[in-house]
Amino acid sequence: MKYRFDVRGDTLHVNVSDVLTFEDHEAFNPVVREIENGPDPNVIMNLQELKMVDSAGIGLLLLASDRAKKKGKSLKVSNLTGHVAVVAELFKFDQLVDVVN
């Protein structure tokens, strides 16, 4: 997994790429910390460049969403495509997290 942050106005954009699996749980911690502790009230997690996600990866995305909500922040997930979109549909991800495309 790779990620990069981009702040535009009051919105933190988190671009996640490559794959997001159980093996990435430690590497994902800085993303969660930035969402929790950063000053931006809005977060958009862009998954356009994410090629594969497993159930643990979905769990990491849910964790990020939960932490954002606990801090009073808005988190949206955008650009679900290909394999990621299929897995998200299987998990009914859009019923758990605000998804925009």
ROSE-4610 file (N, C-alpha, C; in Angstrom, 1 decimal, always signed):
// ROSE-4610
residu = [M/M/M/K/K/K/Y/Y/Y/R/R/R/F/F/F/D/D/D/V/V/V/R/R/R/G/G/G/D/D/D/T/T/T/L/L/L/H/H/H/V/V/V/N/N/N/V/V/V/S/S/S/D/D/D/V/V/V/L/L/L/T/T/T/F/F/F/E/E/E/D/D/D/H/H/H/E/E/E/A/A/A/F/F/F/N/N/N/P/P/P/V/V/V/V/V/V/R/R/R/E/E/E/I/I/I/E/E/E/N/N/N/G/G/G/P/P/P/D/D/D/P/P/P/N/N/N/V/V/V/I/I/I/M/M/M/N/N/N/L/L/L/Q/Q/Q/E/E/E/L/L/L/K/K/K/M/M/M/V/V/V/D/D/D/S/S/S/A/A/A/G/G/G/I/I/I/G/G/G/L/L/L/L/L/L/L/L/L/L/L/L/A/A/A/S/S/S/D/D/D/R/R/R/A/A/A/K/K/K/K/K/K/K/K/K/G/G/G/K/K/K/S/S/S/L/L/L/K/K/K/V/V/V/S/S/S/N/N/N/L/L/L/T/T/T/G/G/G/H/H/H/V/V/V/A/A/A/V/V/V/V/V/V/A/A/A/E/E/E/L/L/L/F/F/F/K/K/K/F/F/F/D/D/D/Q/Q/Q/L/L/L/V/V/V/D/D/D/V/V/V/V/V/V/N/N/N]
num = [1/1/1/2/2/2/3/3/3/4/4/4/5/5/5/6/6/6/7/7/7/8/8/8/9/9/9/10/10/10/11/11/11/12/12/12/13/13/13/14/14/14/15/15/15/16/16/16/17/17/17/18/18/18/19/19/19/20/20/20/21/21/21/22/22/22/23/23/23/24/24/24/25/25/25/26/26/26/27/27/27/28/28/28/29/29/29/30/30/30/31/31/31/32/32/32/33/33/33/34/34/34/35/35/35/36/36/36/37/37/37/38/38/38/39/39/39/40/40/40/41/41/41/42/42/42/43/43/43/44/44/44/45/45/45/46/46/46/47/47/47/48/48/48/49/49/49/50/50/50/51/51/51/52/52/52/53/53/53/54/54/54/55/55/55/56/56/56/57/57/57/58/58/58/59/59/59/60/60/60/61/61/61/62/62/62/63/63/63/64/64/64/65/65/65/66/66/66/67/67/67/68/68/68/69/69/69/70/70/70/71/71/71/72/72/72/73/73/73/74/74/74/75/75/75/76/76/76/77/77/77/78/78/78/79/79/79/80/80/80/81/81/81/82/82/82/83/83/83/84/84/84/85/85/85/86/86/86/87/87/87/88/88/88/89/89/89/90/90/90/91/91/91/92/92/92/93/93/93/94/94/94/95/95/95/96/96/96/97/97/97/98/98/98/99/99/99/100/100/100/101/101/101]
x = [+0.8/+0.0/+0.9/+0.4/+1.1/+0.0/+0.4/-0.6/+0.1/-0.7/-0.2/-1.3/-0.9/-1.9/-1.8/-3.0/-3.1/-4.2/-3.9/-4.9/-5.3/-6.6/-7.2/-8.3/-8.1/-9.1/-9.1/-10.4/-10.6/-10.7/-10.2/-10.4/-9.1/-8.9/-7.7/-8.1/-7.3/-7.5/-6.4/-6.8/-5.9/-6.0/-4.9/-4.9/-4.2/-5.0/-4.4/-4.2/-3.1/-2.8/-2.2/-2.1/-1.6/-2.6/-2.3/-3.2/-3.4/-4.5/-4.8/-5.3/-4.4/-4.7/-4.3/-4.4/-4.1/-2.6/-1.8/-0.3/-0.1/-1.0/-0.9/-1.4/-1.8/-2.5/-1.5/-0.2/+0.7/+1.0/+1.2/+1.5/+0.3/-0.9/-2.1/-2.2/-1.5/-1.6/-1.4/-0.4/-0.2/-1.4/-2.1/-3.3/-4.3/-4.6/-5.6/-5.2/-3.9/-3.5/-3.7/-3.4/-3.6/-5.0/-5.9/-7.3/-7.8/-7.3/-7.7/-7.2/-5.9/-5.2/-5.0/-5.3/-5.1/-6.2/-6.0/-7.0/-8.2/-8.1/-9.1/-10.4/-11.6/-12.8/-13.4/-12.9/-13.4/-12.3/-12.6/-11.6/-12.3/-11.5/-11.9/-10.8/-11.2/-10.2/-10.4/-9.5/-9.6/-8.9/-9.7/-9.2/-9.1/-9.0/-8.9/-7.7/-6.6/-5.4/-5.2/-6.2/-6.2/-6.6/-5.7/-6.0/-6.7/-6.5/-7.0/-7.2/-8.3/-8.5/-9.1/-8.7/-9.3/-10.2/-10.7/-11.6/-11.0/-9.7/-8.9/-8.8/-8.6/-8.5/-9.8/-10.9/-12.2/-12.3/-11.8/-11.8/-11.0/-9.9/-9.0/-9.8/-10.5/-11.2/-12.4/-13.0/-14.0/-13.5/-12.3/-11.6/-11.4/-10.9/-10.6/-11.9/-13.0/-14.3/-14.7/-14.6/-15.0/-14.2/-12.9/-12.1/-12.4/-12.7/-13.1/-14.4/-15.4/-16.7/-16.5/-15.7/-15.4/-14.8/-14.1/-13.5/-14.4/-15.6/-16.6/-16.3/-15.5/-15.1/-16.0/-16.0/-16.8/-15.7/-16.0/-15.1/-15.9/-15.4/-16.1/-15.0/-15.5/-14.6/-15.0/-14.0/-14.4/-13.6/-14.2/-13.5/-13.3/-14.3/-14.2/-14.3/-13.3/-13.3/-12.9/-13.2/-12.6/-12.9/-11.8/-11.9/-12.3/-11.9/-12.2/-13.7/-14.3/-15.7/-16.5/-16.1/-16.7/-16.7/-15.5/-15.4/-16.3/-16.3/-17.1/-18.5/-19.0/-20.4/-20.7/-19.8/-20.1/-20.2/-19.5/-19.5/-20.6/-21.3/-22.3/-21.7/-20.5/-19.6/-20.3/-21.2/-21.8/-22.9/-23.3/-24.2/-23.5/-22.2/-21.4/-20.6/-20.3/-19.4/-20.0/-19.9/-20.3/-19.4/-20.0/-19.2/-19.7/-18.7/-19.0/-18.2/-18.7/-17.9/-18.0]
y = [-1.2/+0.0/+1.2/+2.2/+3.5/+4.5/+5.7/+6.7/+8.1/+9.1/+10.4/+11.4/+12.4/+13.4/+14.6/+15.2/+16.5/+17.3/+18.5/+19.3/+20.4/+20.5/+21.5/+22.2/+23.4/+24.1/+23.5/+23.1/+22.4/+20.9/+20.4/+18.9/+18.3/+17.2/+16.3/+15.2/+15.2/+14.1/+13.1/+11.8/+10.7/+9.8/+9.8/+8.9/+7.6/+6.5/+5.2/+4.4/+3.8/+3.1/+1.7/+0.9/-0.5/-1.4/-2.1/-3.0/-2.6/-3.0/-2.8/-4.1/-4.7/-6.1/-6.1/-7.3/-7.4/-7.0/-7.3/-7.0/-5.5/-4.7/-3.3/-2.6/-3.4/-2.8/-1.8/-2.1/-1.2/+0.0/-0.2/+0.9/+1.9/+1.4/+2.2/+3.1/+2.8/+3.6/+5.1/+5.5/+7.0/+7.7/+6.9/+7.5/+7.7/+6.8/+6.9/+8.1/+8.1/+9.2/+10.6/+10.7/+12.0/+12.4/+11.4/+11.7/+12.1/+11.4/+11.7/+13.1/+13.3/+14.4/+15.7/+15.5/+16.6/+17.7/+18.9/+20.0/+20.0/+19.2/+19.3/+18.6/+19.2/+18.6/+17.7/+17.7/+16.9/+16.0/+14.8/+13.8/+13.1/+13.1/+12.3/+11.3/+10.0/+8.9/+8.5/+8.8/+8.5/+7.1/+6.2/+4.8/+4.5/+5.5/+5.3/+4.5/+4.6/+3.9/+2.6/+2.3/+1.0/-0.1/-1.1/-2.2/-3.4/-3.6/-4.8/-4.5/-5.0/-4.9/-6.2/-6.6/-7.8/-7.4/-8.4/-8.1/-7.3/-7.5/-6.7/-5.3/-5.1/-3.8/-3.0/-3.7/-3.1/-2.7/-3.5/-3.2/-2.0/-1.8/-0.7/+0.6/+0.5/+1.7/+2.0/+1.0/+1.2/+1.8/+1.4/+1.9/+3.4/+3.8/+5.2/+6.0/+5.5/+6.1/+6.3/+5.3/+5.3/+6.3/+6.4/+7.3/+8.8/+9.0/+10.3/+10.7/+9.8/+10.2/+10.5/+9.8/+10.0/+11.4/+11.9/+13.2/+14.3/+13.9/+14.9/+15.3/+14.5/+14.8/+14.0/+14.5/+13.9/+13.1/+11.8/+11.0/+10.4/+10.7/+10.1/+9.3/+8.2/+7.4/+7.6/+7.8/+8.1/+7.2/+7.1/+6.4/+4.9/+4.2/+2.7/+2.2/+1.5/+0.9/-0.5/-1.3/-2.6/-3.6/-4.3/-5.3/-4.6/-3.4/-2.7/-2.5/-2.1/-1.8/-3.1/-4.2/-5.5/-5.9/-5.9/-6.2/-5.3/-4.0/-3.1/-3.4/-3.8/-4.2/-5.4/-6.4/-7.6/-7.4/-6.4/-6.0/-5.0/-4.5/-3.5/-2.2/-1.9/-0.9/+0.5/+0.7/+2.0/+2.2/+1.1/+1.2/+1.6/+1.4/+1.7/+3.0/+3.4/+4.6/+5.4/+6.7/+7.6/+7.4/+6.9/+6.6/+7.6/+8.3/+9.1/+8.8/+8.9/+8.6/+9.6]
z = [+0.0/+0.0/+0.0/-0.8/-0.8/-0.5/+0.0/+0.3/+0.1/-0.1/-0.1/+0.3/+1.0/+1.5/+0.7/+0.5/-0.2/+0.5/+1.0/+1.6/+0.7/+0.5/-0.3/+0.5/+0.9/+1.7/+3.1/+3.4/+4.7/+4.6/+3.4/+3.1/+3.0/+3.7/+3.6/+2.5/+1.5/+0.5/+0.7/+0.9/+1.1/-0.1/-0.9/-2.1/-1.7/-1.8/-1.5/-2.8/-2.9/-4.2/-3.9/-5.0/-5.0/-4.4/-3.3/-2.6/-1.1/-0.6/+0.8/+1.4/+2.2/+2.7/+4.2/+4.8/+6.2/+6.5/+5.6/+5.7/+5.8/+5.4/+5.5/+6.7/+7.7/+8.9/+9.6/+9.7/+10.4/+9.5/+8.2/+7.3/+7.2/+7.5/+7.5/+8.7/+9.8/+11.0/+10.8/+10.0/+9.8/+9.1/+8.3/+7.6/+8.7/+9.6/+10.6/+11.5/+11.9/+12.8/+12.2/+10.9/+10.2/+10.2/+9.9/+9.9/+11.3/+12.3/+13.7/+14.2/+13.9/+14.6/+13.7/+12.4/+11.5/+11.7/+11.3/+11.5/+10.6/+9.5/+8.5/+8.9/+8.9/+9.3/+8.2/+7.0/+5.9/+5.4/+5.1/+4.6/+3.4/+2.3/+1.1/+0.9/+0.9/+0.7/-0.8/-1.6/-3.0/-3.3/-3.8/-4.0/-5.5/-6.3/-7.8/-8.2/-7.5/-7.8/-7.0/-6.2/-5.4/-6.4/-6.5/-7.5/-6.8/-5.5/-4.8/-3.3/-2.8/-1.4/-0.9/+0.3/+0.9/+2.1/+2.8/+3.9/+5.0/+5.3/+6.3/+5.8/+4.5/+3.9/+4.1/+3.8/+4.1/+5.5/+6.4/+7.9/+8.2/+7.5/+7.7/+7.3/+6.2/+5.7/+6.7/+7.2/+8.2/+9.5/+9.9/+11.1/+10.9/+9.7/+9.4/+9.5/+8.9/+9.0/+10.4/+11.2/+12.6/+13.4/+13.2/+13.9/+13.5/+12.2/+11.8/+12.4/+12.5/+13.1/+14.6/+15.3/+16.7/+16.9/+15.9/+16.0/+15.4/+15.1/+14.5/+13.1/+12.3/+11.0/+10.0/+8.8/+7.7/+6.8/+6.6/+5.7/+4.6/+3.4/+2.2/+1.5/+0.9/+0.1/-1.4/-2.3/-3.7/-4.6/-5.8/-7.0/-6.7/-6.4/-6.3/-7.7/-8.1/-9.5/-9.5/-10.5/-10.7/-9.5/-9.2/-8.1/-6.8/-6.5/-5.3/-5.2/-6.3/-6.4/-6.2/-6.7/-6.6/-5.1/-4.5/-3.1/-2.2/-2.5/-1.7/-1.8/-3.0/-3.2/-2.4/-2.4/-1.6/-0.1/+0.4/+1.8/+2.1/+1.0/+1.2/+1.9/+1.4/+1.9/+1.9/+0.9/+0.8/+1.9/+2.5/+3.7/+5.0/+5.0/+6.2/+6.1/+4.9/+4.7/+3.6/+3.7/+2.6/+1.4/+0.3/-0.9/-2.0/-2.6/-3.8/-4.9/-6.1/-7.3/-8.4]
